[in-house]
Amino acid sequence: MEQRISLVTLGVTDLARARTFYERLGWRGQEVEETVFFQAGGLALVLWGRDKLAADAGVDDPGGGFGGFTLAQNVRSRAEVDALLAAAGAAGAKVTRPARETFYGGYAGCFADPDGHVWEIAWNPGLPLAADGTVTVPDFGAPD
């Protein structure tokens, strides 16, 4: 298996509400067959009905709550962290952790979208962004 991710699909309970939320953050999506696709750098973020996603994956859906993972967007400054958390709140997100200094020397905060998917917005001096917004994991010198 190649070491990459092509799509991240979020199960949502109200597709129109979820699409509107992300569009309020400035994202632009395309809806095809009750599925919304957003180009997100080198991968796609997809919104699809939570019930359909669970059925397609062959799993039971206990419904709502924290799914055991977060999505993250690294940004170029502390000020951008604050601005994005404010924009997310204004678009209908719940800020779950206000921005603060981190243990790794950065600055980050978190919000949950209307379906409870948690996003971290972070400025991390150890993971600088390229001009196109990509992150390259540095060689930490850790044994393989």
Secondary structure, DSSP 8 states (H G I E B T S, - for coil): --S---EEEEEES-HHHHHHHHHHTT--EEEETTEEEEEETTEEEEEEEHHHHHHHHT-----SS--S--EEEE-S-HHHHHHHHHHHHHHT-EEEEEEEE-TTS-EEEEEE-TT--EEEEEE-TTS-B-TTS-B---------
